[in-house]
Amino acid sequence: MREYTQDDYGWFYLDSIDGLTQYEKIKVATVLENGAKMFEIDKYISDISSILDKDKISMLTAKRKSDELKNSFNKMIKKNVDFITINSSEYPDSLKHSPVPPFILYYVGDIGLLNTKSVSIVGSRLHTNY
């Protein structure tokens, strides 16, 4: 497993906020430019206020004070799960240019396989009986 930086922890923190859409997470990441700034988010509220409403900004500031974030990160590491952000050079171009790309991709194994030819199967959670 690789060594994680404050940048990594910050992006993990941003991704862990359930009330934000992928688009909002990418916009916040663009404004911050560095994941470590998530831990000083109060300094950037005026920049982020054009992207998020007050309730969503409150979500950003509240979660960093809980042990939930650290516990989630540690569970991920124990299960050998790794991740890359949309800013990573390893992030697949095919996803980067999709209408709503995932901010973070979590994976186990060889991330390079995502840049080879692949097939995806998409199913519906609410299927019909026909």
Wavefront OBJ file of the C-alpha trace (Angstrom):
o trace
v 0.000 0.000 0.000
v 1.252 3.453 -0.820
v 2.054 6.326 1.517
v -0.826 8.764 1.806
v -0.380 12.523 1.840
v -2.462 15.307 3.384
v -3.679 15.930 -0.155
v -5.015 12.338 -0.301
v -6.683 12.615 3.106
v -8.305 15.880 2.083
v -9.766 14.464 -1.128
v -10.994 11.408 0.781
v -12.629 13.794 3.251
v -14.335 15.731 0.436
v -15.582 12.524 -1.178
v -16.976 11.242 2.117
v -19.537 14.050 2.332
v -22.749 12.369 1.234
v -24.791 15.519 0.604
v -22.616 16.738 -2.276
v -22.997 15.692 -5.901
v -19.999 14.524 -7.924
v -20.204 17.773 -9.867
v -20.075 19.839 -6.639
v -17.115 17.837 -5.349
v -15.198 18.459 -8.564
v -16.031 22.188 -8.414
v -14.849 22.432 -4.779
v -11.666 20.524 -5.674
v -11.051 22.942 -8.537
v -11.353 25.926 -6.210
v -9.125 24.395 -3.523
v -6.542 22.896 -5.921
v -5.082 20.877 -3.029
v -6.825 18.298 -0.835
v -4.933 19.414 2.273
v -6.896 22.674 2.132
v -10.005 20.705 3.128
v -8.681 20.797 6.690
v -8.555 24.599 6.534
v -11.865 24.913 4.709
v -12.930 27.935 6.765
v -10.335 30.019 4.907
v -11.988 29.230 1.576
v -15.688 29.645 2.418
v -15.997 32.873 0.424
v -14.574 31.105 -2.659
v -16.835 28.084 -2.218
v -20.017 30.040 -1.475
v -20.565 30.618 -5.192
v -20.702 26.823 -5.657
v -22.495 25.560 -2.539
v -25.367 26.782 -0.402
v -25.019 27.340 3.368
v -26.277 23.866 4.304
v -23.721 22.149 2.100
v -20.946 24.400 3.373
v -21.956 23.358 6.899
v -21.540 19.727 5.848
v -17.986 20.498 4.730
v -17.022 22.051 8.041
v -18.838 19.630 10.367
v -17.444 16.280 9.285
v -13.767 17.089 9.799
v -14.380 17.282 13.545
v -15.524 13.678 13.833
v -13.598 10.439 14.214
v -15.801 8.977 11.486
v -13.443 10.223 8.788
v -10.346 8.642 10.330
v -12.204 5.383 11.033
v -13.474 5.161 7.441
v -9.996 5.769 6.055
v -8.466 3.121 8.317
v -11.125 0.559 7.330
v -10.384 1.224 3.682
v -6.659 0.663 4.211
v -7.223 -2.571 6.168
v -9.240 -3.938 3.233
v -6.451 -2.996 0.760
v -8.701 -0.517 -1.010
v -6.923 2.342 -2.710
v -8.195 5.362 -4.622
v -7.335 7.931 -7.229
v -8.919 11.316 -7.836
v -10.030 12.802 -11.114
v -6.832 14.900 -10.999
v -4.606 11.801 -11.006
v -2.593 10.895 -14.092
v -3.838 7.316 -13.593
v -7.506 8.340 -13.861
v -8.982 6.766 -17.023
v -9.612 9.230 -19.850
v -12.792 7.375 -20.757
v -14.294 8.317 -17.375
v -12.743 11.765 -17.162
v -14.711 12.858 -20.215
v -18.042 11.331 -19.175
v -20.938 13.693 -18.342
v -20.600 13.226 -14.573
v -17.266 11.571 -13.792
v -16.728 10.121 -10.322
v -14.535 12.459 -8.264
v -12.724 9.498 -6.707
v -12.341 5.940 -7.970
v -11.882 3.329 -5.267
v -10.235 0.104 -6.356
v -8.488 -3.091 -5.314
v -5.752 -4.451 -7.554
v -4.158 -3.062 -10.692
v -5.525 0.401 -11.539
v -3.806 0.180 -14.943
v -6.453 -2.298 -16.092
v -8.905 0.600 -16.368
v -6.934 1.929 -19.334
v -7.303 -1.271 -21.359
v -10.245 -2.314 -23.513
v -13.146 -3.214 -21.293
v -16.818 -4.055 -21.159
v -19.271 -2.758 -18.630
v -22.609 -4.157 -17.615
v -25.146 -1.757 -16.222
v -28.285 -2.927 -14.500
v -31.276 -1.236 -13.043
v -32.178 -1.362 -9.392
v -35.815 -0.892 -10.338
v -36.322 -3.424 -13.083
v -39.613 -4.073 -14.872
v -41.304 -7.421 -15.507
v -41.262 -7.673 -19.274
l 1 2 3 4 5 6 7 8 9 10 11 12 13 14 15 16 17 18 19 20 21 22 23 24 25 26 27 28 29 30 31 32 33 34 35 36 37 38 39 40 41 42 43 44 45 46 47 48 49 50 51 52 53 54 55 56 57 58 59 60 61 62 63 64 65 66 67 68 69 70 71 72 73 74 75 76 77 78 79 80 81 82 83 84 85 86 87 88 89 90 91 92 93 94 95 96 97 98 99 100 101 102 103 104 105 106 107 108 109 110 111 112 113 114 115 116 117 118 119 120 121 122 123 124 125 126 127 128 129 130
